[in-house]
Amino acid sequence: MPSRQVPVLSRRDVTDAAIGLIERDGLGALTMRRLAAELGCAPMSLYTHVRSRDDLVDAIVDRLIEQLDLHEVPAETWDSAVRRTLGSYRDLAVRSPAAFELLALAPYDTSPVAPHLANVLTGLEHAGLDAEQARQILGIVDAYASGFLVVWARSRARAAQGADGRGDDGQDAGIASMRHLDMFDEGLDALIAGLDATLVRHA
């Protein structure tokens, strides 16, 4: 009787399968047992590639940061750097709305997030901000983007589960429109204008 062929996996394979599982079944579905079933392997074999579920989450966050695709020519101005960075966040939320929450809500001092934020800060300084301005502006725009996009992603998931014509949860369409991505871009325009007036030009 032929032996069962065990798939040859890498950490990237495990991470990508985890993201796919989250996008299909939600964050609550992410367990080592479910992921092993997804990959066709024994649960214990996953620990060759990830030390624990927390390490798996870090690997997912690291992979999502890679997918932001921010390795471009440095921006000429700080506001264009902010727009490019937050535009990449928005696009990632559209592609992977369920998994995006793991990145958006990850603590700043975790190993995948800290170097990513340091790179963004460096880009803002190269674009003309001093170190304190860059730190303040990144903190503010990140809080805006994370909050908006997590709510948008959760609202989209609820709508996909079934909603009437009035918007998700039966809310008025005008209220539901506050969660549209067009509103994200409008809010970003207003935020940048306010930051320019209060933290950049004022200084």
C-alpha positions in Angstrom: 0.0 0.0 0.0 1.6 3.3 -1.0 2.4 5.7 1.8 0.5 9.0 1.9 2.6 11.8 0.4 3.3 14.6 2.9 3.3 18.1 1.3 6.6 20.0 1.4 5.8 23.3 3.0 7.6 26.5 3.7 6.8 29.3 6.2 5.4 31.3 3.3 3.1 28.4 2.3 1.8 28.2 5.8 1.3 32.0 6.0 -0.5 32.3 2.7 -2.8 29.4 3.5 -3.6 31.1 6.8 -4.5 34.3 5.0 -6.7 32.4 2.6 -8.5 30.6 5.5 -9.1 33.9 7.2 -10.5 35.5 4.1 -12.8 32.6 3.5 -14.0 31.7 7.0 -13.1 34.7 9.2 -10.5 35.3 11.9 -12.3 33.0 14.3 -11.5 30.1 12.0 -7.8 30.4 12.4 -6.6 27.5 14.5 -3.6 25.3 14.0 -5.9 22.3 13.5 -8.0 24.1 10.8 -4.9 25.4 9.1 -3.3 21.9 9.1 -6.4 20.5 7.4 -6.3 23.3 4.9 -2.7 22.3 4.0 -3.3 18.6 4.2 -0.7 17.9 6.9 -0.6 16.9 10.6 -1.1 19.8 13.0 2.3 19.1 14.7 4.1 19.5 11.4 3.1 23.2 11.3 5.4 23.8 14.3 8.3 23.2 12.0 7.5 26.6 10.4 5.7 28.6 13.2 6.5 28.2 16.9 3.0 29.0 18.1 -0.3 30.7 17.0 1.2 34.1 18.1 4.2 33.4 15.8 1.8 32.5 13.0 0.0 35.9 13.5 3.3 37.7 13.4 4.1 35.8 10.2 0.7 36.9 8.7 1.4 40.5 9.7 4.8 40.4 8.1 3.4 39.0 4.9 0.7 41.7 4.8 3.4 44.3 5.2 5.2 42.8 2.3 2.0 43.1 0.2 1.8 46.8 0.9 4.4 47.2 -1.9 5.9 50.5 -0.6 9.3 49.9 -2.2 9.2 52.8 -4.6 11.0 56.0 -5.4 11.0 58.3 -2.3 8.1 60.8 -2.3 8.9 64.4 -3.1 6.7 65.8 -0.3 5.5 64.5 3.0 1.9 64.6 2.0 2.5 62.6 -1.1 4.3 60.0 1.1 1.3 59.9 3.4 -1.1 59.5 0.5 1.0 56.7 -1.0 1.3 54.8 2.3 -2.3 55.1 3.3 -3.4 54.3 -0.3 -1.4 51.1 0.0 -3.2 50.3 3.4 -6.5 50.9 1.7 -5.7 48.7 -1.2 -4.6 45.9 1.1 -7.8 46.2 3.1 -9.7 45.8 -0.1 -7.7 42.7 -1.1 -7.7 41.0 2.3 -10.3 42.7 4.4 -10.5 40.0 7.1 -6.8 39.5 7.6 -6.1 43.3 7.4 -7.4 43.6 10.9 -4.4 41.7 12.2 -2.1 44.3 10.7 -4.2 47.3 11.6 -4.5 46.3 15.3 -1.0 45.0 15.8 1.0 46.7 18.6 3.7 49.0 17.3 6.4 47.2 19.1 5.9 43.7 17.5 8.7 42.5 15.4 7.0 42.8 12.0 5.5 46.2 12.7 8.3 48.2 14.3 10.8 48.1 11.4 8.0 48.8 9.0 7.0 52.0 10.9 10.7 52.9 11.2 10.9 52.8 7.4 7.8 54.9 7.0 9.2 57.5 9.4 12.5 57.6 7.5 10.5 58.2 4.3 8.7 61.1 5.9 11.9 62.7 7.1 13.4 62.4 3.7 10.3 64.1 2.4 11.0 67.2 4.5 9.6 66.6 8.0 11.7 66.7 11.2 11.7 63.6 13.4 9.1 64.9 15.8 6.7 66.0 13.0 7.1 62.6 11.3 6.3 60.7 14.5 3.3 62.8 15.2 1.9 62.7 11.7 2.4 59.0 11.3 0.7 58.3 14.6 -2.3 60.4 13.6 -2.8 59.1 10.1 -2.2 55.5 11.1 -4.9 55.8 13.8 -7.3 57.3 11.2 -6.6 54.6 8.6 -6.7 51.7 11.0 -10.0 52.8 12.6 -11.7 53.6 9.3 -10.6 50.5 7.4 -11.3 48.0 10.2 -14.8 49.4 10.5 -15.2 49.3 6.7 -13.9 45.7 6.4 -16.2 44.5 9.2 -19.2 46.4 7.7 -18.5 44.7 4.3 -18.3 41.3 6.0 -21.7 41.9 7.7 -23.3 43.1 4.5 -22.0 40.0 2.7 -23.8 37.8 5.2 -27.1 39.3 4.2 -28.6 42.8 4.4 -31.7 44.5 3.1 -31.7 47.4 0.7 -31.3 50.0 3.5 -27.7 49.1 4.2 -26.1 46.7 6.6 -28.0 46.1 9.8 -31.0 47.8 8.1 -29.5 51.3 8.6 -30.4 54.2 6.5 -28.3 54.3 3.3 -26.9 57.8 4.2 -25.4 56.4 7.4 -24.1 53.3 5.5 -22.4 55.6 3.0 -20.1 57.0 5.8 -18.3 53.7 5.6 -17.6 53.8 1.8 -14.0 54.1 0.6 -14.7 57.4 -1.1 -15.2 58.8 2.4 -11.8 57.4 3.4 -10.1 59.5 0.6 -12.1 62.6 1.5 -11.2 62.2 5.2 -7.5 61.8 4.3 -7.6 65.0 2.2 -9.1 66.9 5.2 -6.6 65.3 7.6 -3.6 66.2 5.6 -4.8 69.8 5.2 -5.2 70.0 9.0 -1.8 68.5 9.7 -0.2 70.8 7.2 -1.7 73.9 8.9 -1.1 72.8 12.5 2.0 70.7 12.6 4.0 71.7 9.5 3.4 75.3 8.4 2.8 76.4 12.0 6.2 75.1 13.0 
